[in-house]
Amino acid sequence: MPCGSFRCVFLIGPFALKIPRLRYPSLGLRCNRWEREMWRTWRKKFDWGYLCPVLFADPLGLVVVMPRAEQPVTYEEVVAATPDCYPDVTSEFKCEDFGRVNGRVLALDYGLPDAGMVREARTRYVRSEGPAM
């Protein structure tokens, strides 16, 4: 079971379940809620095709379910898969946060633990017009 700073990931068959670590439960809950919001709201507005799909996420942030990804991926693969997207102020740029799902390199970890960062990102996204079409 891989664990990050704020969440642990259980790999069960074709799924990855992310739950908050007991050491930092509120930060893990916030990461899960932000990934849910990014997937449901901001991905659509900005046409972010590089985010790993959220298959299920409860509103409280207790669990996020995503497809299981293959790792590792290289820096070059990440850059090629995310032109003009990463690094972004809403994320850390680490190759470990990316993986391959159905042959595509996707961001697996795009949660934010800090309430101020979430507010800032949400405000910026609300004000933005989205991608130029």
Contacts in CASP RR format, 6 or more apart in sequence:
PFRMAT RR
TARGET T0000
AUTHOR 0000-0000-0000
METHOD contacts of the structure
MODEL  1
MPCGSFRCVFLIGPFALKIPRLRYPSLGLRCNRWEREMWRTWRKKFDWGY
LCPVLFADPLGLVVVMPRAEQPVTYEEVVAATPDCYPDVTSEFKCEDFGR
VNGRVLALDYGLPDAGMVREARTRYVRSEGPAM
1 8 0 8 1.000
1 9 0 8 1.000
1 10 0 8 1.000
1 11 0 8 1.000
2 8 0 8 1.000
2 9 0 8 1.000
2 11 0 8 1.000
3 9 0 8 1.000
3 21 0 8 1.000
4 21 0 8 1.000
5 21 0 8 1.000
5 24 0 8 1.000
5 27 0 8 1.000
5 113 0 8 1.000
6 20 0 8 1.000
6 21 0 8 1.000
6 24 0 8 1.000
6 27 0 8 1.000
6 28 0 8 1.000
6 31 0 8 1.000
6 113 0 8 1.000
7 18 0 8 1.000
7 19 0 8 1.000
7 20 0 8 1.000
7 21 0 8 1.000
7 28 0 8 1.000
7 31 0 8 1.000
7 32 0 8 1.000
8 18 0 8 1.000
8 19 0 8 1.000
8 20 0 8 1.000
8 21 0 8 1.000
9 16 0 8 1.000
9 17 0 8 1.000
9 18 0 8 1.000
10 16 0 8 1.000
10 17 0 8 1.000
10 19 0 8 1.000
11 68 0 8 1.000
13 68 0 8 1.000
14 67 0 8 1.000
14 68 0 8 1.000
15 55 0 8 1.000
15 65 0 8 1.000
15 66 0 8 1.000
15 67 0 8 1.000
15 68 0 8 1.000
16 65 0 8 1.000
16 66 0 8 1.000
16 67 0 8 1.000
16 68 0 8 1.000
16 69 0 8 1.000
16 108 0 8 1.000
17 63 0 8 1.000
17 64 0 8 1.000
17 65 0 8 1.000
18 31 0 8 1.000
18 32 0 8 1.000
18 35 0 8 1.000
18 63 0 8 1.000
18 64 0 8 1.000
18 65 0 8 1.000
18 66 0 8 1.000
19 32 0 8 1.000
19 62 0 8 1.000
19 63 0 8 1.000
20 26 0 8 1.000
20 27 0 8 1.000
20 28 0 8 1.000
20 29 0 8 1.000
20 31 0 8 1.000
20 32 0 8 1.000
20 61 0 8 1.000
20 62 0 8 1.000
21 28 0 8 1.000
24 113 0 8 1.000
27 113 0 8 1.000
27 114 0 8 1.000
28 61 0 8 1.000
28 113 0 8 1.000
29 60 0 8 1.000
29 61 0 8 1.000
29 62 0 8 1.000
30 61 0 8 1.000
30 111 0 8 1.000
30 112 0 8 1.000
30 113 0 8 1.000
30 114 0 8 1.000
30 115 0 8 1.000
30 118 0 8 1.000
31 111 0 8 1.000
31 112 0 8 1.000
31 113 0 8 1.000
32 57 0 8 1.000
32 61 0 8 1.000
32 62 0 8 1.000
32 63 0 8 1.000
32 64 0 8 1.000
32 111 0 8 1.000
33 57 0 8 1.000
33 59 0 8 1.000
33 60 0 8 1.000
33 61 0 8 1.000
34 110 0 8 1.000
34 111 0 8 1.000
34 112 0 8 1.000
34 118 0 8 1.000
35 54 0 8 1.000
35 57 0 8 1.000
35 64 0 8 1.000
35 110 0 8 1.000
35 111 0 8 1.000
36 54 0 8 1.000
36 57 0 8 1.000
36 59 0 8 1.000
36 61 0 8 1.000
36 64 0 8 1.000
37 122 0 8 1.000
38 48 0 8 1.000
38 51 0 8 1.000
38 90 0 8 1.000
38 110 0 8 1.000
38 111 0 8 1.000
39 51 0 8 1.000
39 53 0 8 1.000
39 54 0 8 1.000
39 57 0 8 1.000
40 54 0 8 1.000
42 48 0 8 1.000
42 125 0 8 1.000
43 49 0 8 1.000
43 51 0 8 1.000
45 125 0 8 1.000
45 128 0 8 1.000
45 130 0 8 1.000
46 125 0 8 1.000
46 128 0 8 1.000
46 130 0 8 1.000
46 131 0 8 1.000
47 130 0 8 1.000
47 131 0 8 1.000
48 85 0 8 1.000
49 106 0 8 1.000
50 81 0 8 1.000
50 82 0 8 1.000
50 85 0 8 1.000
50 86 0 8 1.000
50 105 0 8 1.000
50 106 0 8 1.000
50 107 0 8 1.000
51 106 0 8 1.000
51 107 0 8 1.000
51 110 0 8 1.000
52 66 0 8 1.000
52 67 0 8 1.000
52 69 0 8 1.000
52 99 0 8 1.000
52 101 0 8 1.000
52 106 0 8 1.000
52 107 0 8 1.000
52 108 0 8 1.000
53 66 0 8 1.000
53 67 0 8 1.000
53 101 0 8 1.000
54 64 0 8 1.000
54 65 0 8 1.000
54 66 0 8 1.000
55 65 0 8 1.000
55 66 0 8 1.000
55 67 0 8 1.000
56 63 0 8 1.000
56 64 0 8 1.000
56 65 0 8 1.000
57 63 0 8 1.000
57 64 0 8 1.000
57 65 0 8 1.000
66 108 0 8 1.000
67 101 0 8 1.000
67 102 0 8 1.000
68 101 0 8 1.000
69 99 0 8 1.000
69 100 0 8 1.000
69 101 0 8 1.000
69 106 0 8 1.000
69 108 0 8 1.000
70 99 0 8 1.000
70 100 0 8 1.000
70 101 0 8 1.000
70 103 0 8 1.000
71 96 0 8 1.000
71 98 0 8 1.000
71 99 0 8 1.000
71 100 0 8 1.000
72 95 0 8 1.000
72 96 0 8 1.000
72 99 0 8 1.000
73 95 0 8 1.000
73 98 0 8 1.000
73 99 0 8 1.000
73 100 0 8 1.000
73 105 0 8 1.000
74 95 0 8 1.000
75 95 0 8 1.000
77 98 0 8 1.000
77 105 0 8 1.000
78 86 0 8 1.000
78 93 0 8 1.000
78 95 0 8 1.000
78 98 0 8 1.000
78 105 0 8 1.000
79 86 0 8 1.000
80 105 0 8 1.000
81 98 0 8 1.000
81 104 0 8 1.000
81 105 0 8 1.000
81 106 0 8 1.000
82 105 0 8 1.000
82 107 0 8 1.000
86 93 0 8 1.000
86 107 0 8 1.000
87 93 0 8 1.000
89 121 0 8 1.000
90 110 0 8 1.000
90 112 0 8 1.000
90 117 0 8 1.000
90 121 0 8 1.000
91 97 0 8 1.000
91 107 0 8 1.000
91 109 0 8 1.000
91 110 0 8 1.000
91 111 0 8 1.000
97 107 0 8 1.000
97 108 0 8 1.000
97 109 0 8 1.000
97 110 0 8 1.000
98 105 0 8 1.000
98 106 0 8 1.000
98 107 0 8 1.000
98 108 0 8 1.000
99 105 0 8 1.000
99 106 0 8 1.000
99 108 0 8 1.000
100 106 0 8 1.000
112 118 0 8 1.000
112 121 0 8 1.000
END
